[in-house]
């Protein structure tokens, strides 16, 4: 098989303590192809309000490239707090970040002889990609853009192929593009199963508590799960809530819910290498979403990883989640008391072995690779 040059423009650049969808696929694609990834600088809300951001702004404005783990990364210049994209129906006065991103993407494509682009909806960060390049564009539909929105139509209709993270999004995209594929999120199942519960319990002083964890702090902005943990403690005094993820959401939670330190434990951002230990140390996982369009169409990696670790997960009744072949999910109304009752039920389930082979990222990467190669071959025939 001839190696191809592939450029991935992700939904969001990789950040400490968070592993984006494209980062799961990169090692597998990079072992067989020349893979390039666009990245850019971001600032947290707290950093933007700080006074020591001049250096970060200067670094954000520079183009640079570097190699890491067999992948070439291209840092695109970007100004913070500018409108990232313009309405496709009005291209006059195109925002600067989008102009820069399109300019550098064109240069990368020409300089590195790129055969295909995979783009997610990076419109919030760097604007819309150039769809008029002489190579195929594959749209990675990761999160809902809002049904029938102009952004959704722009991405889906201009793509040579669409890969959808959920069947909900695939059904929607199929009405606008004839070449739609379902490629759910996946994980490294063997890596998740290597976790050591004792190592995590010793490091974070979890003792013999029943650990209710949220690994990756994607959640409802209502933070009803915090109140659910408090309600759960009225029935079980041996519970502890472990929250794993970024500092910004910790600040928001603490800003709206004063927390008891003996009941809640934050780890801050962690590398993926430490995450399997936390799954192993958990007794129950949470996916405390809301019943909104965004969550109904999502494919939550954390629920898959809890299943790989053999742990039950409490989550609301979400459309895509109920379609997934996962037996570890316990459904609950997204309110404190019903969610607490479901957590109590999940503690009684205990660890089990769940079948998650369909979500092994190595198998999904092979499916993604075939889609990309077929699109490249079909595009060249049309050309």
C-alpha positions as CSV (number, residue, x, y, z in Angstrom):
1,X,0.0,0.0,0.0
2,X,1.4,3.4,-1.0
3,X,1.8,5.9,1.9
4,X,-0.4,8.9,1.8
5,X,0.1,12.4,3.2
6,X,-2.9,13.3,5.4
7,X,-3.6,16.6,7.1
8,X,-5.9,16.6,10.2
9,X,-7.5,19.8,11.3
10,X,-9.1,18.8,14.6
11,X,-12.1,20.2,16.5
12,X,-9.8,21.4,19.2
13,X,-6.0,21.3,19.7
14,X,-4.7,18.8,22.2
15,X,-4.5,20.1,25.7
16,X,-3.0,18.9,29.0
17,X,-5.4,16.6,30.8
18,X,-7.7,16.1,27.9
19,X,-7.4,13.6,25.0
20,X,-9.3,14.7,21.9
21,X,-10.9,12.2,19.4
22,X,-8.1,12.6,16.8
23,X,-5.4,11.8,19.3
24,X,-6.7,8.3,19.7
25,X,-6.4,7.7,15.9
26,X,-3.1,9.4,15.2
27,X,-0.7,6.6,16.4
28,X,-2.4,4.1,14.1
29,X,-2.5,6.4,11.0
30,X,1.0,7.6,11.6
31,X,2.4,4.1,11.5
32,X,1.2,3.7,7.9
33,X,1.1,7.2,6.5
34,X,2.6,10.7,6.7
35,X,0.3,12.5,9.1
36,X,0.2,16.2,9.7
37,X,-2.0,18.0,12.3
38,X,-2.9,21.6,12.7
39,X,-2.8,23.0,16.2
40,X,-3.2,26.5,17.7
41,X,-3.0,28.3,21.0
42,X,-5.9,28.7,23.4
43,X,-6.3,30.6,26.7
44,X,-8.5,29.8,29.6
45,X,-11.0,32.4,30.8
46,X,-8.8,33.0,33.9
47,X,-5.7,33.5,31.7
48,X,-7.4,36.0,29.5
49,X,-8.3,38.0,32.6
50,X,-4.7,37.8,33.9
51,X,-1.9,40.3,33.3
52,X,0.8,37.9,32.3
53,X,-0.5,37.0,28.8
54,X,1.6,39.2,26.5
55,X,4.1,36.3,25.9
56,X,1.2,33.9,25.2
57,X,-0.3,36.3,22.7
58,X,3.1,36.6,20.9
59,X,3.6,32.9,20.8
60,X,0.0,32.4,19.5
61,X,0.7,34.7,16.6
62,X,3.7,32.7,15.3
63,X,3.6,29.8,12.8
64,X,5.8,26.9,13.8
65,X,6.1,23.2,13.2
66,X,7.5,20.3,15.2
67,X,7.5,16.5,15.2
68,X,6.1,14.4,18.0
69,X,5.5,10.6,18.0
70,X,5.9,10.3,14.3
71,X,3.4,13.2,13.6
72,X,4.2,16.6,12.2
73,X,2.3,19.4,14.0
74,X,1.7,22.9,12.5
75,X,1.0,25.7,14.9
76,X,-1.3,28.2,13.1
77,X,-1.2,31.9,14.0
78,X,-4.3,33.1,15.9
79,X,-5.5,36.1,17.8
80,X,-7.6,35.5,20.9
81,X,-11.1,36.8,21.2
82,X,-11.7,37.6,17.5
83,X,-14.7,36.2,15.7
84,X,-13.4,32.9,14.3
85,X,-15.5,32.6,11.1
86,X,-17.9,34.5,8.9
87,X,-21.3,33.5,7.7
88,X,-20.7,31.5,4.4
89,X,-23.5,33.6,2.8
90,X,-21.5,36.7,3.4
91,X,-17.8,36.3,2.7
92,X,-17.0,40.1,2.8
93,X,-15.0,41.1,5.8
94,X,-13.7,37.6,6.5
95,X,-12.3,37.4,10.0
96,X,-8.5,37.5,10.4
97,X,-8.2,34.1,12.1
98,X,-9.9,32.4,9.3
99,X,-7.8,34.2,6.7
100,X,-4.6,33.2,8.4
101,X,-5.7,29.6,8.9
102,X,-6.8,29.2,5.3
103,X,-3.5,30.7,4.1
104,X,-1.4,28.3,6.2
105,X,-3.4,25.3,5.4
106,X,-2.9,26.0,1.7
107,X,0.8,26.3,2.3
108,X,1.0,23.1,4.2
109,X,-1.0,21.2,1.5
110,X,1.4,22.5,-1.2
111,X,4.6,22.1,0.7
112,X,3.9,18.6,2.0
113,X,2.0,17.2,-1.0
114,X,-1.1,16.5,1.1
115,X,-3.4,13.9,-0.4
116,X,-6.5,14.5,1.8
117,X,-7.7,16.7,4.6
118,X,-9.7,15.5,7.6
119,X,-11.4,18.4,9.3
120,X,-13.6,18.6,12.3
121,X,-15.6,21.7,13.1
122,X,-12.8,23.9,14.2
123,X,-14.8,27.0,13.3
124,X,-14.8,28.2,16.9
125,X,-11.0,28.4,16.9
126,X,-9.7,29.1,13.4
127,X,-12.7,29.5,11.2
128,X,-13.9,27.4,8.3
129,X,-11.3,25.5,6.2
130,X,-10.7,26.1,2.5
131,X,-13.0,23.7,0.6
132,X,-11.8,24.7,-2.8
133,X,-8.4,22.8,-2.7
134,X,-7.7,20.2,-5.4
135,X,-7.7,17.4,-2.9
136,X,-10.6,15.7,-1.1
137,X,-11.9,16.9,2.3
138,X,-13.3,14.5,4.8
139,X,-15.5,16.1,7.5
140,X,-15.2,14.5,11.0
141,X,-18.6,15.2,12.5
142,X,-17.6,15.0,16.2
143,X,-20.3,17.1,18.0
144,X,-23.6,18.5,17.0
145,X,-23.5,21.9,15.3
146,X,-27.2,22.3,15.7
147,X,-29.6,20.7,13.3
148,X,-30.1,22.6,10.1
149,X,-27.6,25.3,11.1
150,X,-25.6,27.1,8.3
151,X,-22.4,25.6,9.8
152,X,-23.7,22.1,9.6
153,X,-24.8,22.6,6.0
154,X,-21.5,24.2,5.1
155,X,-19.3,21.4,6.4
156,X,-21.5,18.4,5.4
157,X,-22.3,19.6,1.9
158,X,-18.8,20.7,1.0
159,X,-17.1,17.4,2.1
160,X,-16.2,14.6,-0.2
161,X,-17.1,12.2,2.7
162,X,-18.5,12.6,6.2
163,X,-17.5,10.4,9.1
164,X,-19.9,10.7,12.1
165,X,-19.2,9.9,15.7
166,X,-22.8,8.9,16.3
167,X,-25.7,7.3,14.4
168,X,-27.8,10.4,15.3
169,X,-25.4,12.6,13.4
170,X,-25.0,10.1,10.6
171,X,-28.8,10.1,10.0
172,X,-28.8,13.9,9.8
173,X,-25.8,14.1,7.6
174,X,-27.2,11.5,5.1
175,X,-29.9,14.0,4.1
176,X,-27.1,16.4,2.8
177,X,-24.3,14.1,1.6
178,X,-24.4,10.7,-0.1
179,X,-21.0,9.5,1.3
180,X,-21.6,9.3,5.1
181,X,-19.9,6.8,7.4
182,X,-20.4,5.9,11.1
183,X,-17.1,5.8,13.0
184,X,-17.8,6.1,16.8
185,X,-15.3,7.1,19.4
186,X,-12.9,4.4,20.5
187,X,-10.2,3.7,23.0
188,X,-7.2,1.6,23.7
189,X,-9.0,-1.2,25.5
190,X,-5.8,-3.1,26.5
191,X,-4.3,0.1,28.0
192,X,-7.4,0.8,30.0
193,X,-7.4,-2.7,31.4
194,X,-3.8,-2.4,32.7
195,X,-4.8,0.1,35.4
196,X,-3.8,-0.5,39.1
197,X,-6.5,0.4,41.6
198,X,-4.1,0.2,44.5
199,X,-1.7,2.6,42.9
200,X,-4.4,5.2,42.4
201,X,-5.9,4.7,45.9
202,X,-2.5,5.1,47.4
203,X,-1.6,8.2,45.4
204,X,-4.9,10.0,46.0
205,X,-5.5,8.7,49.5
206,X,-8.8,7.1,48.6
207,X,-8.6,4.4,51.3
208,X,-11.4,1.9,51.2
209,X,-14.0,4.4,50.1
210,X,-16.6,3.7,47.4
211,X,-15.2,5.9,44.7
212,X,-17.7,7.7,42.4
213,X,-15.7,9.2,39.6
214,X,-16.1,11.6,36.7
215,X,-13.0,11.2,34.4
216,X,-13.0,14.0,31.9
217,X,-15.2,16.8,33.3
218,X,-17.6,17.1,30.4
219,X,-20.9,17.6,32.2
220,X,-24.1,19.6,32.7
221,X,-23.4,23.2,33.5
222,X,-26.0,22.8,36.2
223,X,-23.6,20.5,38.2
224,X,-26.5,18.5,39.5
225,X,-24.2,15.6,40.0
226,X,-22.5,17.5,42.9
227,X,-25.8,17.7,44.7
228,X,-26.4,14.0,43.9
229,X,-23.2,13.0,45.6
230,X,-24.3,14.9,48.7
231,X,-27.7,13.2,48.6
232,X,-25.9,9.8,48.2
233,X,-23.9,10.4,51.3
234,X,-27.1,10.4,53.4
235,X,-27.5,6.7,52.5
236,X,-23.9,5.7,52.3
237,X,-21.2,7.4,54.4
238,X,-18.3,5.6,52.7
239,X,-18.5,7.4,49.4
240,X,-16.0,9.8,47.8
241,X,-16.3,11.7,44.5
242,X,-13.2,11.8,42.4
243,X,-13.2,14.5,39.7
244,X,-10.5,14.2,37.0
245,X,-9.8,17.0,34.5
246,X,-9.0,20.7,33.9
247,X,-8.7,23.5,36.5
248,X,-11.2,25.8,34.8
249,X,-14.2,23.6,35.5
250,X,-13.0,23.0,39.0
251,X,-13.1,26.8,39.6
252,X,-16.6,27.0,38.1
253,X,-17.8,24.1,40.3
254,X,-16.3,25.7,43.4
255,X,-17.7,29.0,42.4
256,X,-21.3,27.7,42.4
257,X,-21.1,24.8,44.9
258,X,-18.9,25.2,48.0
259,X,-17.4,21.7,48.3
260,X,-16.6,19.5,51.3
261,X,-13.0,18.4,51.0
262,X,-13.6,15.0,52.6
263,X,-16.3,14.2,50.0
264,X,-14.8,15.6,46.8
265,X,-11.3,15.1,45.4
266,X,-9.9,17.0,42.3
267,X,-6.8,15.6,40.6
268,X,-6.4,18.4,38.0
269,X,-5.2,17.6,34.4
270,X,-3.4,14.2,34.1
271,X,-1.6,12.5,31.2
272,X,-3.5,9.6,29.6
273,X,-0.9,7.1,31.0
274,X,-2.3,7.7,34.5
275,X,-6.0,7.4,33.6
276,X,-6.3,3.6,33.6
277,X,-5.4,3.6,37.3
278,X,-8.3,5.9,38.0
279,X,-10.7,3.7,36.1
280,X,-9.5,0.7,38.0
281,X,-9.9,2.6,41.4
282,X,-13.5,3.7,40.5
283,X,-16.5,1.7,41.8
284,X,-18.9,3.7,39.7
285,X,-18.6,6.2,36.9
286,X,-20.7,9.2,36.0
287,X,-21.8,10.8,32.7
288,X,-23.8,13.7,34.2
289,X,-25.1,15.2,30.9
290,X,-28.2,17.1,30.1
291,X,-31.0,15.9,27.8
292,X,-30.0,18.4,25.1
293,X,-29.4,18.0,21.4
294,X,-25.6,18.2,22.0
295,X,-25.6,15.3,24.5
296,X,-28.3,13.3,22.6
297,X,-26.0,13.1,19.6
298,X,-22.7,12.5,21.4
299,X,-20.7,9.3,21.7
300,X,-19.0,9.7,25.1
301,X,-15.6,8.1,25.3
302,X,-15.7,8.0,29.1
303,X,-18.7,5.6,29.1
304,X,-16.8,3.3,26.7
305,X,-13.7,3.5,28.8
306,X,-15.6,2.7,32.0
307,X,-17.1,-0.3,30.2
308,X,-13.6,-1.4,29.2
309,X,-12.5,-1.2,32.9
310,X,-15.6,-3.2,33.9
311,X,-17.3,-0.4,35.8
312,X,-21.0,0.7,35.7
313,X,-21.9,4.2,34.7
314,X,-24.9,6.4,35.6
315,X,-26.1,8.6,32.8
316,X,-29.4,10.3,31.6
317,X,-31.6,8.7,29.0
318,X,-29.8,10.0,25.9
319,X,-30.7,8.9,22.3
320,X,-27.2,7.9,21.1
321,X,-26.1,6.4,24.4
322,X,-29.1,4.0,24.4
323,X,-28.2,2.9,20.9
324,X,-24.7,1.9,21.9
325,X,-24.2,-1.8,22.6
326,X,-23.0,-1.1,26.1
327,X,-24.4,-3.0,29.1
328,X,-22.7,-1.0,31.8
329,X,-25.1,2.0,31.6
330,X,-27.7,2.7,34.4
331,X,-30.1,5.4,33.3
332,X,-31.4,8.2,35.6
333,X,-33.2,11.5,35.4
334,X,-30.6,14.3,35.3
335,X,-31.7,15.7,38.7
336,X,-29.9,15.3,42.1
337,X,-32.1,12.8,43.9
338,X,-32.9,10.4,41.0
339,X,-29.2,10.5,40.0
340,X,-28.2,9.7,43.6
341,X,-30.6,6.7,43.7
342,X,-29.0,5.4,40.5
343,X,-25.5,5.8,41.9
344,X,-26.6,3.8,44.9
345,X,-27.9,1.1,42.6
346,X,-24.7,1.1,40.6
347,X,-22.5,0.6,43.7
348,X,-24.4,-2.7,44.2
349,X,-23.6,-3.8,40.7
350,X,-19.9,-4.1,41.3
351,X,-17.2,-4.8,38.6
352,X,-18.1,-6.9,35.7
353,X,-16.7,-7.8,32.3
354,X,-18.3,-6.0,29.4
355,X,-17.9,-6.6,25.7
356,X,-16.4,-3.5,24.1
357,X,-14.5,-5.0,21.2
358,X,-16.5,-2.8,18.7
359,X,-14.9,0.3,20.2
360,X,-11.3,-0.9,20.0
361,X,-9.5,2.1,18.4
362,X,-7.2,0.0,16.4
363,X,-10.1,-1.6,14.5
364,X,-11.8,1.8,14.1
365,X,-8.6,3.3,12.8
366,X,-8.5,0.7,10.1
367,X,-12.0,1.5,9.1
368,X,-11.2,5.3,9.0
369,X,-8.1,4.6,6.9
370,X,-10.1,2.7,4.3
371,X,-12.6,5.5,4.1
372,X,-9.8,8.0,3.5
373,X,-8.1,5.9,0.9
374,X,-11.4,5.3,-0.9
375,X,-12.1,9.0,-1.0
376,X,-8.6,9.8,-2.4
377,X,-9.0,7.1,-5.1
378,X,-12.5,8.3,-6.0
379,X,-11.4,12.0,-6.1
380,X,-8.5,11.2,-8.4
381,X,-10.8,9.3,-10.8
382,X,-13.2,12.3,-10.9
383,X,-10.2,14.7,-11.5
